[in-house]
Amino acid sequence: QVQLVESGGDLVQAGGSLRLSCVAHGIIFSRAAMGWYRQAPGKQREWVALISRVGTTNYADSVKGRFTISRDNAKSSVYLQMNSLKPEDTAVYYCNSQMGVTNYWGQGTQVTVSS
């Protein structure tokens, strides 16, 4: 059974930092590209960051320079370090794994940034 379990969401003031974690169960983690997405109230889910199997990273323009995605294959985990947080970063953040055409999602973790 595949499970992606996110943690680390919290309420933080603007300018603060948070680190999100996602642990994957039931997949060959080293073979998966891993990503973070987010969904704000009333908006569609949007892509935030991606890390490939070999560690290549990509970021949405809105978070570039502030967020850092990383992975630890030994722990089947992917992380999102979020710095200089803004109120517009408020959303539920979802972990995603992708192998070929197969995608799995976590249940999400809430990040709220107060002004």
N, C-alpha and C positions, 0 to 999 in steps of 0.2 A: 504494500500500500504506500503510495506516494504522499508525502506530507512536506509542506514548506511552512515553517513556523517562524513568524517575525516577532521581534521584541525591540524595545528601546524607545518607543514613542512616548511623548510626554508633553506637558505644557511648559513652554519656555518663552522668555522675553525676546523681543527683537534684538538682533545682534548676538544672541547666544548660539550655543552649539548642542548638537545631539549626535549620537551614534546609533544607527539602526543595525540590527543583526537579523540574519535569516539562516536557520539550520534546515538542511534538506535531508529527508529520510526516504529511502526506497528508490533512489535514482543513482546512477553512476555519475557522481557529482563532477568528476574531472572531465567528463565528456560533454557537459552542459555549458552553454552560454547562460550567464545569469544577469538578470536585470532588475531594476527598481522602477516602479510606476507609481503614480499618485492620482488620487481623485478628490477634488475639492467639492463641497456641496453645490449641487446644481450644475456641475460641469462634467464633461466626459473624462474618462481615465486618460492620462497622458504619460508618455514615456519620460523617464528622468535620466537614467544612466544604464550602461551596459558594459559588462566585462566578458570577453571571449574566453574560450577554453585555455588559451595561451596567455591571457592577461592583458590583451589589448582593450583599452577603455574608450568609451564615447559618452558624451554628455549632451543633454539638451542645453540650448543656448541660455535658458533662464537660470541654470544652476552652474554653468561652467565657471570655474575659478573659485567656487564656494563649496561644492560637494566633491567628495572623492569616494569612488567605489573600489573595493578590494575583495579578494577572495582568499580562503585558506582551504585548499583541497583536503588536507589532512583532517580538518574538522567539518568538512562538507558545509562550509559556511561562507556566506557573502555578507559584506558590510557596506554601510553607507555613512560616511562621516559628513555631517552637515554643519558648516560654519557660516557665520554672518547671516543667520536666519532672518527672514522677512515675514511679515504677516501673510503675504501672498504664498508662502510655502505651506500654509495650513492645509492639511489634507489627510486622507487615509493613504498610507504608503504600503504598496504591495510588492512582494518578492515574486519573481518569475523565473522559471527555468525553461530553457528551450533546447531540445535536441531534435534536429531535423524539423519535422512538422508537428512535433508533440510539445505542447506547452502545459506547464503546471503553474498554479497560483497559490499563494498563501492566503490567509484570512484577513491580513491587513493589520496595521498598527497606526493609531491616531497620533498625528503630530499637530499641535496647536501652538502658533506663535502669536503672542500678544504684543500689541504696539505700546 
